[in-house]
Amino acid sequence: MNDLIEWRADILNALGQPTRLKIIECLRDGERSVCDISSAIGEEQYPVHRHLNLMLAAGILSRSREGLKIFYAIKHPEVLSIADLAAEMMLREAGLPLPWQEEH
């Protein structure tokens, strides 16, 4: 039981930082290189690389290599559900409509 709690804490900790959530959003549509991720979220490569390694260690991301380029992807799609649920909770708490439920 304690191992499961520790593992959940590691996952939530790995998601509990704005840059890491930006990375998750960036990877929502598929794998990307460190360079592409850095550019997409407007952060320097070195700190992005550190965040990616932390999420890799927590089991959130997978990594592959093509020549000199390293690509990262979301390992478990449930991570997106966790991020979406957190956003939904905060929007409801703020009394704001959910963007995906707005009528046009």
The first five atom37 places (N, CA, C, CB, O) and aatype in JSON, in Angstrom:
{
  "aatype": [12, 2, 3, 10, 9, 6, 17, 1, 0, 3, 9, 10, 2, 0, 10, 7, 5, 14, 16, 1, 10, 11, 9, 9, 6, 4, 10, 1, 3, 7, 6, 1, 15, 19, 4, 3, 9, 15, 15, 0, 9, 7, 6, 6, 5, 18, 14, 19, 8, 1, 8, 10, 2, 10, 12, 10, 0, 0, 7, 9, 10, 15, 1, 15, 1, 6, 7, 10, 11, 9, 13, 18, 0, 9, 11, 8, 14, 6, 19, 10, 15, 9, 0, 3, 10, 0, 0, 6, 12, 12, 10, 1, 6, 0, 7, 10, 14, 10, 14, 17, 5, 6, 6, 8],
  "atom_mask": [
    [1, 1, 1, 1, 1],
    [1, 1, 1, 1, 1],
    [1, 1, 1, 1, 1],
    [1, 1, 1, 1, 1],
    [1, 1, 1, 1, 1],
    [1, 1, 1, 1, 1],
    [1, 1, 1, 1, 1],
    [1, 1, 1, 1, 1],
    [1, 1, 1, 1, 1],
    [1, 1, 1, 1, 1],
    [1, 1, 1, 1, 1],
    [1, 1, 1, 1, 1],
    [1, 1, 1, 1, 1],
    [1, 1, 1, 1, 1],
    [1, 1, 1, 1, 1],
    [1, 1, 1, 0, 1],
    [1, 1, 1, 1, 1],
    [1, 1, 1, 1, 1],
    [1, 1, 1, 1, 1],
    [1, 1, 1, 1, 1],
    [1, 1, 1, 1, 1],
    [1, 1, 1, 1, 1],
    [1, 1, 1, 1, 1],
    [1, 1, 1, 1, 1],
    [1, 1, 1, 1, 1],
    [1, 1, 1, 1, 1],
    [1, 1, 1, 1, 1],
    [1, 1, 1, 1, 1],
    [1, 1, 1, 1, 1],
    [1, 1, 1, 0, 1],
    [1, 1, 1, 1, 1],
    [1, 1, 1, 1, 1],
    [1, 1, 1, 1, 1],
    [1, 1, 1, 1, 1],
    [1, 1, 1, 1, 1],
    [1, 1, 1, 1, 1],
    [1, 1, 1, 1, 1],
    [1, 1, 1, 1, 1],
    [1, 1, 1, 1, 1],
    [1, 1, 1, 1, 1],
    [1, 1, 1, 1, 1],
    [1, 1, 1, 0, 1],
    [1, 1, 1, 1, 1],
    [1, 1, 1, 1, 1],
    [1, 1, 1, 1, 1],
    [1, 1, 1, 1, 1],
    [1, 1, 1, 1, 1],
    [1, 1, 1, 1, 1],
    [1, 1, 1, 1, 1],
    [1, 1, 1, 1, 1],
    [1, 1, 1, 1, 1],
    [1, 1, 1, 1, 1],
    [1, 1, 1, 1, 1],
    [1, 1, 1, 1, 1],
    [1, 1, 1, 1, 1],
    [1, 1, 1, 1, 1],
    [1, 1, 1, 1, 1],
    [1, 1, 1, 1, 1],
    [1, 1, 1, 0, 1],
    [1, 1, 1, 1, 1],
    [1, 1, 1, 1, 1],
    [1, 1, 1, 1, 1],
    [1, 1, 1, 1, 1],
    [1, 1, 1, 1, 1],
    [1, 1, 1, 1, 1],
    [1, 1, 1, 1, 1],
    [1, 1, 1, 0, 1],
    [1, 1, 1, 1, 1],
    [1, 1, 1, 1, 1],
    [1, 1, 1, 1, 1],
    [1, 1, 1, 1, 1],
    [1, 1, 1, 1, 1],
    [1, 1, 1, 1, 1],
    [1, 1, 1, 1, 1],
    [1, 1, 1, 1, 1],
    [1, 1, 1, 1, 1],
    [1, 1, 1, 1, 1],
    [1, 1, 1, 1, 1],
    [1, 1, 1, 1, 1],
    [1, 1, 1, 1, 1],
    [1, 1, 1, 1, 1],
    [1, 1, 1, 1, 1],
    [1, 1, 1, 1, 1],
    [1, 1, 1, 1, 1],
    [1, 1, 1, 1, 1],
    [1, 1, 1, 1, 1],
    [1, 1, 1, 1, 1],
    [1, 1, 1, 1, 1],
    [1, 1, 1, 1, 1],
    [1, 1, 1, 1, 1],
    [1, 1, 1, 1, 1],
    [1, 1, 1, 1, 1],
    [1, 1, 1, 1, 1],
    [1, 1, 1, 1, 1],
    [1, 1, 1, 0, 1],
    [1, 1, 1, 1, 1],
    [1, 1, 1, 1, 1],
    [1, 1, 1, 1, 1],
    [1, 1, 1, 1, 1],
    [1, 1, 1, 1, 1],
    [1, 1, 1, 1, 1],
    [1, 1, 1, 1, 1],
    [1, 1, 1, 1, 1],
    [1, 1, 1, 1, 1]
  ],
  "atom_positions": [
    [[0.82, -1.19, 0.0], [0.0, 0.0, 0.0], [0.88, 1.26, 0.0], [-0.94, -0.01, 1.22], [0.62, 2.2, -0.76]],
    [[1.9, 1.29, 0.84], [2.78, 2.46, 0.9], [3.52, 2.68, -0.41], [3.78, 2.32, 2.04], [3.75, 3.82, -0.81]],
    [[3.89, 1.58, -1.09], [4.56, 1.72, -2.38], [3.64, 2.39, -3.4], [5.01, 0.34, -2.9], [4.09, 3.23, -4.18]],
    [[2.38, 2.03, -3.39], [1.41, 2.62, -4.31], [1.22, 4.11, -4.01], [0.06, 1.89, -4.22], [1.12, 4.92, -4.93]],
    [[1.18, 4.45, -2.75], [1.06, 5.86, -2.36], [2.29, 6.65, -2.81], [0.87, 5.99, -0.83], [2.16, 7.75, -3.34]],
    [[3.47, 6.08, -2.6], [4.7, 6.74, -3.03], [4.72, 6.94, -4.54], [5.92, 5.92, -2.59], [5.12, 7.99, -5.03]],
    [[4.28, 5.91, -5.28], [4.28, 5.99, -6.74], [3.3, 7.07, -7.22], [3.9, 4.63, -7.36], [3.62, 7.84, -8.13]],
    [[2.12, 7.12, -6.6], [1.16, 8.17, -6.96], [1.73, 9.55, -6.65], [-0.18, 7.96, -6.21], [1.56, 10.49, -7.42]],
    [[2.38, 9.66, -5.51], [2.99, 10.95, -5.14], [4.06, 11.36, -6.16], [3.61, 10.88, -3.72], [4.16, 12.53, -6.52]],
    [[4.85, 10.4, -6.62], [5.87, 10.69, -7.64], [5.23, 11.21, -8.92], [6.71, 9.44, -7.93], [5.72, 12.16, -9.52]],
    [[4.14, 10.58, -9.35], [3.45, 11.0, -10.57], [2.87, 12.39, -10.4], [2.34, 10.0, -10.95], [3.05, 13.25, -11.26]],
    [[2.18, 12.62, -9.29], [1.57, 13.93, -9.08], [2.63, 15.01, -8.92], [0.66, 13.91, -7.85], [2.44, 16.13, -9.39]],
    [[3.72, 14.68, -8.27], [4.83, 15.63, -8.14], [5.41, 15.97, -9.51], [5.93, 15.06, -7.22], [5.73, 17.12, -9.8]],
    [[5.55, 14.95, -10.36], [6.11, 15.17, -11.69], [5.19, 16.03, -12.55], [6.36, 13.84, -12.37], [5.66, 16.7, -13.47]],
    [[3.91, 16.02, -12.26], [2.95, 16.84, -13.02], [2.72, 18.2, -12.37], [1.63, 16.11, -13.15], [2.16, 19.1, -12.99]],
    [[3.14, 18.36, -11.13], [2.79, 19.53, -10.34], [3.69, 20.73, -10.52], [0.0, 0.0, 0.0], [4.08, 21.36, -9.53]],
    [[4.02, 21.06, -11.74], [4.89, 22.2, -12.02], [4.49, 22.77, -13.38], [6.41, 21.79, -11.99], [4.31, 22.0, -14.32]],
    [[4.34, 24.08, -13.5], [3.84, 24.67, -14.75], [4.6, 24.27, -16.01], [3.87, 26.15, -14.64], [3.98, 23.98, -17.04]],
    [[5.93, 24.25, -15.97], [6.69, 23.87, -17.17], [6.39, 22.43, -17.56], [8.2, 24.04, -16.93], [6.28, 22.12, -18.75]],
    [[6.25, 21.56, -16.59], [5.96, 20.15, -16.9], [4.57, 19.99, -17.49], [6.08, 19.3, -15.63], [4.36, 19.17, -18.38]],
    [[3.62, 20.77, -17.01], [2.28, 20.72, -17.61], [2.3, 21.26, -19.04], [1.27, 21.51, -16.76], [1.57, 20.77, -19.9]],
    [[3.12, 22.27, -19.29], [3.29, 22.78, -20.66], [3.85, 21.67, -21.56], [4.22, 24.03, -20.69], [3.43, 21.51, -22.7]],
    [[4.8, 20.93, -21.04], [5.4, 19.84, -21.8], [4.35, 18.78, -22.11], [6.58, 19.21, -21.02], [4.27, 18.29, -23.24]],
    [[3.55, 18.42, -21.12], [2.48, 17.44, -21.33], [1.54, 17.91, -22.43], [1.69, 17.19, -20.03], [1.17, 17.14, -23.32]],
    [[1.15, 19.19, -22.37], [0.27, 19.73, -23.41], [0.94, 19.69, -24.77], [-0.13, 21.18, -23.07], [0.3, 19.41, -25.78]],
    [[2.22, 19.97, -24.81], [2.98, 19.96, -26.05], [3.03, 18.54, -26.65], [4.41, 20.48, -25.81], [3.03, 18.38, -27.87]],
    [[3.06, 17.54, -25.79], [3.14, 16.15, -26.23], [1.78, 15.51, -26.46], [3.91, 15.34, -25.23], [1.7, 14.33, -26.83]],
    [[0.72, 16.25, -26.23], [-0.65, 15.73, -26.36], [-0.88, 15.1, -27.74], [-1.68, 16.85, -26.11], [-1.58, 14.09, -27.85]],
    [[-0.3, 15.68, -28.78], [-0.54, 15.2, -30.14], [0.53, 14.24, -30.65], [-0.63, 16.37, -31.06], [0.5, 13.86, -31.82]],
    [[1.46, 13.85, -29.8], [2.46, 12.87, -30.22], [3.86, 13.26, -29.81], [0.0, 0.0, 0.0], [4.08, 14.3, -29.2]],
    [[4.81, 12.4, -30.16], [6.19, 12.59, -29.72], [6.83, 13.8, -30.4], [7.01, 11.34, -29.99], [6.5, 14.17, -31.53]],
    [[7.77, 14.38, -29.65], [8.5, 15.56, -30.16], [9.91, 15.52, -29.61], [7.78, 16.9, -29.76], [10.2, 14.88, -28.6]],
    [[10.79, 16.21, -30.32], [12.18, 16.3, -29.87], [12.31, 17.36, -28.77], [13.13, 16.63, -31.06], [11.42, 18.2, -28.6]],
    [[13.42, 17.3, -28.05], [13.68, 18.29, -27.01], [13.69, 19.69, -27.61], [15.04, 18.0, -26.31], [13.13, 20.63, -27.03]],
    [[14.3, 19.83, -28.77], [14.37, 21.13, -29.45], [12.96, 21.64, -29.77], [15.21, 21.01, -30.75], [12.65, 22.81, -29.54]],
    [[12.11, 20.77, -30.31], [10.73, 21.15, -30.63], [9.94, 21.53, -29.38], [10.02, 20.01, -31.37], [9.19, 22.51, -29.39]],
    [[10.12, 20.76, -28.32], [9.42, 21.04, -27.06], [9.85, 22.38, -26.51], [9.67, 19.93, -26.02], [9.02, 23.21, -26.14]],
    [[11.17, 22.61, -26.45], [11.7, 23.87, -25.93], [11.14, 25.06, -26.69], [13.23, 23.88, -26.0], [10.72, 26.06, -26.1]],
    [[11.14, 24.95, -27.99], [10.64, 26.03, -28.84], [9.14, 26.25, -28.62], [10.92, 25.71, -30.32], [8.68, 27.38, -28.53]],
    [[8.39, 25.16, -28.55], [6.93, 25.26, -28.41], [6.51, 25.89, -27.09], [6.31, 23.89, -28.53], [5.51, 26.61, -27.04]],
    [[7.25, 25.63, -26.02], [6.84, 26.17, -24.71], [7.62, 27.42, -24.31], [7.02, 25.11, -23.64], [7.36, 28.0, -23.27]],
    [[8.58, 27.82, -25.15], [9.32, 29.05, -24.88], [10.29, 28.96, -23.72], [0.0, 0.0, 0.0], [10.46, 29.92, -22.97]],
    [[10.92, 27.81, -23.57], [11.89, 27.6, -22.48], [13.21, 27.13, -23.08], [11.36, 26.54, -21.44], [13.24, 26.58, -24.18]],
    [[14.3, 27.36, -22.36], [15.63, 26.91, -22.78], [15.7, 25.38, -22.73], [16.73, 27.54, -21.88], [15.01, 24.73, -21.95]],
    [[16.55, 24.82, -23.6], [16.64, 23.37, -23.7], [17.15, 22.69, -22.42], [17.55, 23.0, -24.83], [16.64, 21.63, -22.05]],
    [[18.13, 23.28, -21.75], [18.69, 22.61, -20.58], [17.65, 22.38, -19.48], [19.85, 23.43, -20.02], [17.52, 21.25, -19.0]],
    [[16.89, 23.42, -19.06], [15.88, 23.15, -18.03], [14.77, 22.21, -18.52], [15.27, 24.45, -17.54], [14.25, 21.41, -17.75]],
    [[14.41, 22.32, -19.8], [13.38, 21.42, -20.34], [13.89, 19.98, -20.27], [13.02, 21.8, -21.81], [13.13, 19.08, -19.91]],
    [[15.14, 19.78, -20.59], [15.74, 18.44, -20.53], [15.67, 17.89, -19.1], [17.21, 18.48, -21.01], [15.37, 16.71, -18.91]],
    [[15.94, 18.71, -18.13], [15.84, 18.27, -16.71], [14.42, 17.87, -16.36], [16.32, 19.4, -15.75], [14.21, 16.85, -15.71]],
    [[13.42, 18.67, -16.79], [12.02, 18.35, -16.52], [11.63, 17.04, -17.22], [11.09, 19.5, -17.0], [10.93, 16.2, -16.64]],
    [[12.09, 16.87, -18.45], [11.79, 15.64, -19.19], [12.37, 14.42, -18.48], [12.34, 15.72, -20.62], [11.7, 13.39, -18.39]],
    [[13.59, 14.53, -17.98], [14.2, 13.41, -17.26], [13.45, 13.08, -15.98], [15.65, 13.74, -16.94], [13.31, 11.9, -15.63]],
    [[12.97, 14.09, -15.28], [12.2, 13.83, -14.07], [10.9, 13.1, -14.4], [11.89, 15.15, -13.35], [10.52, 12.15, -13.71]],
    [[10.22, 13.53, -15.47], [8.97, 12.87, -15.86], [9.23, 11.47, -16.42], [8.22, 13.72, -16.89], [8.4, 10.58, -16.28]],
    [[10.37, 11.29, -17.05], [10.77, 9.97, -17.53], [10.98, 9.02, -16.35], [12.06, 10.07, -18.39], [10.52, 7.88, -16.38]],
    [[11.67, 9.5, -15.33], [11.93, 8.7, -14.13], [10.64, 8.34, -13.4], [12.88, 9.44, -13.19], [10.55, 7.28, -12.77]],
    [[9.64, 9.22, -13.47], [8.37, 8.96, -12.8], [7.48, 8.03, -13.62], [7.63, 10.27, -12.55], [6.41, 7.63, -13.16]],
    [[7.91, 7.68, -14.83], [7.14, 6.75, -15.65], [6.06, 7.41, -16.48], [0.0, 0.0, 0.0], [5.2, 6.73, -17.04]],
    [[6.09, 8.73, -16.58], [5.08, 9.47, -17.32], [5.39, 9.51, -18.81], [4.95, 10.89, -16.78], [4.49, 9.48, -19.65]],
    [[6.68, 9.59, -19.14], [7.1, 9.73, -20.54], [7.91, 8.52, -20.99], [7.92, 11.0, -20.73], [8.45, 7.77, -20.18]],
    [[7.97, 8.36, -22.31], [8.89, 7.4, -22.91], [9.84, 8.2, -23.79], [8.12, 6.29, -23.74], [9.58, 9.35, -24.15]],
    [[10.96, 7.57, -24.13], [11.99, 8.26, -24.9], [12.5, 7.33, -26.01], [13.18, 8.73, -23.98], [12.64, 6.12, -25.81]],
    [[12.75, 7.92, -27.17], [13.36, 7.16, -28.26], [14.42, 8.04, -28.92], [12.28, 6.69, -29.31], [14.44, 9.26, -28.74]],
    [[15.29, 7.4, -29.66], [16.4, 8.13, -30.28], [16.4, 7.85, -31.78], [17.77, 7.74, -29.64], [16.21, 6.71, -32.22]],
    [[16.63, 8.91, -32.53], [16.8, 8.81, -33.98], [18.06, 9.58, -34.33], [15.55, 9.37, -34.76], [18.05, 10.8, -34.41]],
    [[19.14, 8.86, -34.54], [20.42, 9.53, -34.76], [20.82, 10.29, -33.5], [0.0, 0.0, 0.0], [20.93, 9.71, -32.42]],
    [[21.04, 11.59, -33.64], [21.42, 12.41, -32.49], [20.22, 13.01, -31.78], [22.35, 13.52, -32.94], [20.36, 13.56, -30.69]],
    [[19.04, 12.91, -32.38], [17.84, 13.51, -31.79], [17.17, 12.55, -30.83], [16.86, 13.92, -32.88], [17.05, 11.35, -31.09]],
    [[16.72, 13.1, -29.69], [15.97, 12.33, -28.7], [14.53, 12.82, -28.74], [16.58, 12.48, -27.26], [14.27, 14.02, -28.72]],
    [[13.61, 11.87, -28.81], [12.19, 12.19, -28.85], [11.51, 11.68, -27.59], [11.54, 11.57, -30.11], [11.83, 10.61, -27.07]],
    [[10.56, 12.48, -27.11], [9.79, 12.12, -25.93], [8.32, 12.01, -26.31], [9.99, 13.16, -24.79], [7.84, 12.7, -27.21]],
    [[7.62, 11.13, -25.6], [6.18, 10.94, -25.82], [5.53, 10.61, -24.49], [5.9, 9.82, -26.87], [6.2, 10.16, -23.55]],
    [[4.26, 10.82, -24.41], [3.51, 10.44, -23.21], [3.39, 8.92, -23.2], [2.09, 11.11, -23.18], [2.93, 8.32, -24.17]],
    [[3.81, 8.32, -22.12], [3.84, 6.86, -22.02], [2.45, 6.29, -21.74], [4.81, 6.42, -20.92], [2.07, 5.26, -22.29]],
    [[1.7, 6.96, -20.9], [0.37, 6.49, -20.52], [-0.63, 7.62, -20.78], [0.34, 6.04, -19.03], [-0.52, 8.68, -20.16]],
    [[-1.61, 7.42, -21.65], [-2.57, 8.49, -21.97], [-3.39, 8.95, -20.76], [-3.5, 8.02, -23.05], [-3.98, 10.03, -20.79]],
    [[-3.42, 8.16, -19.72], [-4.13, 8.56, -18.51], [-3.57, 9.84, -17.9], [-4.08, 7.45, -17.48], [-4.27, 10.55, -17.17]],
    [[-2.31, 10.13, -18.19], [-1.69, 11.37, -17.71], [-2.45, 12.58, -18.23], [-0.2, 11.45, -18.15], [-2.63, 13.56, -17.51]],
    [[-2.91, 12.5, -19.47], [-3.71, 13.59, -20.03], [-5.03, 13.74, -19.28], [-3.98, 13.35, -21.52], [-5.5, 14.86, -19.07]],
    [[-5.61, 12.63, -18.88], [-6.86, 12.67, -18.1], [-6.63, 13.34, -16.75], [-7.42, 11.25, -17.9], [-7.47, 14.11, -16.29]],
    [[-5.5, 13.05, -16.12], [-5.18, 13.68, -14.84], [-5.08, 15.19, -15.02], [-3.85, 13.11, -14.26], [-5.65, 15.95, -14.24]],
    [[-4.35, 15.63, -16.05], [-4.2, 17.07, -16.31], [-5.54, 17.71, -16.63], [-3.22, 17.3, -17.47], [-5.83, 18.81, -16.16]],
    [[-6.36, 17.02, -17.43], [-7.68, 17.56, -17.78], [-8.6, 17.65, -16.58], [-8.32, 16.7, -18.86], [-9.35, 18.61, -16.44]],
    [[-8.55, 16.64, -15.7], [-9.38, 16.68, -14.49], [-8.97, 17.82, -13.57], [-9.29, 15.35, -13.74], [-9.82, 18.48, -12.97]],
    [[-7.68, 18.06, -13.46], [-7.2, 19.17, -12.62], [-7.7, 20.5, -13.19], [-5.65, 19.18, -12.54], [-8.15, 21.37, -12.44]],
    [[-7.63, 20.65, -14.52], [-8.12, 21.88, -15.15], [-9.62, 22.03, -14.93], [-7.81, 21.87, -16.66], [-10.1, 23.13, -14.63]],
    [[-10.35, 20.96, -15.07], [-11.8, 20.99, -14.87], [-12.15, 21.39, -13.44], [-12.41, 19.64, -15.19], [-13.07, 22.18, -13.22]],
    [[-11.43, 20.84, -12.47], [-11.67, 21.21, -11.07], [-11.47, 22.69, -10.83], [-10.75, 20.41, -10.14], [-12.28, 23.34, -10.18]],
    [[-10.37, 23.23, -11.36], [-10.06, 24.64, -11.15], [-11.06, 25.56, -11.86], [-8.64, 24.95, -11.63], [-11.44, 26.59, -11.31]],
    [[-11.48, 25.2, -13.05], [-12.48, 26.0, -13.76], [-13.8, 26.01, -13.02], [-12.68, 25.48, -15.19], [-14.45, 27.05, -12.89]],
    [[-14.2, 24.85, -12.53], [-15.46, 24.78, -11.74], [-15.33, 25.59, -10.45], [-15.81, 23.3, -11.4], [-16.25, 26.3, -10.07]],
    [[-14.19, 25.48, -9.8], [-13.96, 26.24, -8.56], [-14.04, 27.73, -8.82], [-12.59, 25.88, -7.96], [-14.53, 28.49, -7.98]],
    [[-13.57, 28.16, -9.98], [-13.59, 29.59, -10.33], [-14.93, 30.01, -10.94], [-12.47, 29.9, -11.31], [-15.13, 31.19, -11.24]],
    [[-15.83, 29.05, -11.12], [-17.13, 29.37, -11.69], [-17.07, 29.67, -13.18], [0.0, 0.0, 0.0], [-17.94, 30.37, -13.7]],
    [[-16.06, 29.16, -13.86], [-15.88, 29.41, -15.29], [-16.39, 28.21, -16.1], [-14.39, 29.69, -15.62], [-16.35, 27.07, -15.63]],
    [[-16.87, 28.48, -17.3], [-17.35, 27.36, -18.13], [-16.19, 26.51, -18.62], [-18.15, 27.89, -19.34], [-15.07, 27.0, -18.77]],
    [[-16.46, 25.26, -18.86], [-15.45, 24.37, -19.4], [-15.36, 24.64, -20.9], [-15.78, 22.87, -19.1], [-16.38, 24.56, -21.59]],
    [[-14.17, 24.94, -21.42], [-14.03, 25.33, -22.83], [-14.62, 24.3, -23.8], [-12.57, 25.54, -23.14], [-15.16, 24.67, -24.84]],
    [[-14.5, 23.02, -23.47], [-14.98, 21.98, -24.37], [-16.49, 21.78, -24.27], [-14.27, 20.69, -24.08], [-17.06, 20.98, -25.01]],
    [[-17.16, 22.51, -23.34], [-18.62, 22.4, -23.22], [-19.32, 23.68, -23.58], [-19.0, 22.0, -21.81], [-20.54, 23.78, -23.45]],
    [[-18.57, 24.69, -24.04], [-19.19, 25.94, -24.43], [-19.99, 25.77, -25.71], [-18.13, 27.03, -24.6], [-19.6, 25.03, -26.61]],
    [[-21.13, 26.46, -25.77], [-21.94, 26.44, -26.99], [-21.51, 27.59, -27.87], [-23.45, 26.51, -26.66], [-21.19, 28.68, -27.39]],
    [[-21.52, 27.36, -29.17], [-21.1, 28.39, -30.12], [-22.29, 28.97, -30.81], [-20.12, 27.83, -31.14], [-22.15, 29.85, -31.65]]
  ]
}
